[in-house]
Amino acid sequence: MSASEIMTGGCQCGAVRFRASHLGRPSICHCRMCQKAFGSFFGALVTADHAHLEWTRGAPSLFRSSAKIHRGFCNHCGTPLTYQTREGIELAIAAFDHPEKLEPQIQVNHKHRLPWIDHLFEKPALDDPEIEARFAAIESWQHPDHDTDKWPEDEE
């Protein structure tokens, strides 16, 4: 990814969409607040520049998770979107349309990681065609990983 590459993303339902360029360092954070905010083992974030970030549909709602931090999320579907301080903003890597372009470069708050996280991917992978077929048959109402002029509520 080049610094000037424009990347898009948004929440699961499509109510909030963004466009960003000049992204900084991708990272994962193991602090307990990120675990809770993402409902996951860690939070994956990339630094962004307010001057090169545009909310193209809606905007995140904010939750003040500490005296210095606001966390942005979609108030329709709950997708975590931002980590904001007075100094700057970070965007959730998984909210991007192409998160594979934002491989984390560092881990922060490493001493707070879950005790088994270092061995997580040593576990066996379950490749079960029956399970894969069940997932393939699910009709997804998730917003596609690209901008669109057509929105689900426009069809009602």
N, C-alpha and C positions, 0 to 999 in steps of 0.2 A: 504494500500500500504506500503510495506516495503521499507526502504531507498535504498536497493540494487536491488529492482525490476526494470527490464528493461522495459521501456514503449516506444512505437513507436507512430509516428504521422506524419502529413504532411498537405499539402495544399489541396484545393478542387480538383485540376486537377491532382495531383500526381507528378508534376514536381519537388517538393521539399519534401523530406522525412527525418525524423530524428529518432534517437534512443537515449534515455536518461535514466540515473539512478541517484541515490543520489539526488533526487529532494527535494527542500526545502518547504517553506510555500506557499500553495495556497492562493490567495487573489483576491479581486476585487478592482479596482481603479475607483473612480468617477471623476477624474480630466477631464477637458475639452479636453485635448490632447488625453487621452484614449478614450473618447467618439467619437472623430473625427476619430482616427486611426482605431477603431473597427467598426465605423458606427453603434454604439449601445449605450445603456444607460450607460454602464460601460465597462471596460476591465477586463477580467478574466485572471490572470497570475499565474504562479508558478515559483519560483526561481530554477535555474539550475546551475550546475557546469560545466564550460568549459571542465574540464578534463573527465567528464562523459557524454558528449554530442557529438554525431557523426552525421554529415549530410550524410545520406546514399544515397541520390539522390539529385543532384543539391545543391543549397544553396540560402538562402534568399538574395534578393536585399535590400539595405539599404536606408532609407530616414532619413535625419538629421532633427528631429522635434524640436530640441532646441540646445543650446550650449553644452549640456551634454548628450543628448539622441539620439540614432539612433533606428529606428523602422524597423524591418525586415519583408518582405512580399514576396510573390511569384510574380515575374514579368510577369507570364503568366496569372494567374487567380485573383490576387490581395489579396489572403487570408492573413490576418495579422498573423504573426508568432512569432516575438520577440520584446522585449523591452530591449535595450542594453545600458549600461553605461560603463565607463572605469573600474568600479569595478566589474561588473557582467552582467549576462543575465537572462531574464525571458522569458518563453515560454507561448504562448497563450493556455489556458486550452482546449478550444474547438477544437484546432488543433490536440489534441491527439486522438488516435484510441479509447481509453476508458476514455473519460473525466469524466465519473461518478465516477472514482476512485480518483478524485482530487477536493473534495468539499472544496470551499474556507473557510478559517479559520478566516480571518479578512477582514475588509473594510478599504481602505486607501483613503485619501482625502474626507472623509465622508461629510464634510461641503459643498462640491461642487456637491453633488448628485442632481439629478433632483428633484424638489419639490414633485412630486407624486410617486417617486420610492418606498417609504415605504408602499404604499397602492396598488401597482401594482397587486399583486397576490390575492387581495381580489375581483378582478373583476370576473364576471361570466365566466366560461369556456364554449366554444361552442363545443359541441360534436354532430356533424352533419354527419350522415352516408353518405349523398350525397357528402359532401365536402371531407370526408375521401376517398371515392371511386375515386373521381377525382384525388386526390394526389397519390393514389395507382396505378393509370393507367399511371402516368408520367414515361417515360423512363429516368432514371437518368444516366448521363454521368459522375457523380462524382466518383472520385477514391474511391475504397472500403476502409473501415477502417481496413486495414491490409496491410502488405508488399506483393508484388507480383513480379514475374519475367516478367509478361506480361503487357505491357503498351499500351494504345490506339494508339499511333503513330506507334507501331510495326505492327498493322493490316492494315495500309495503303499501 
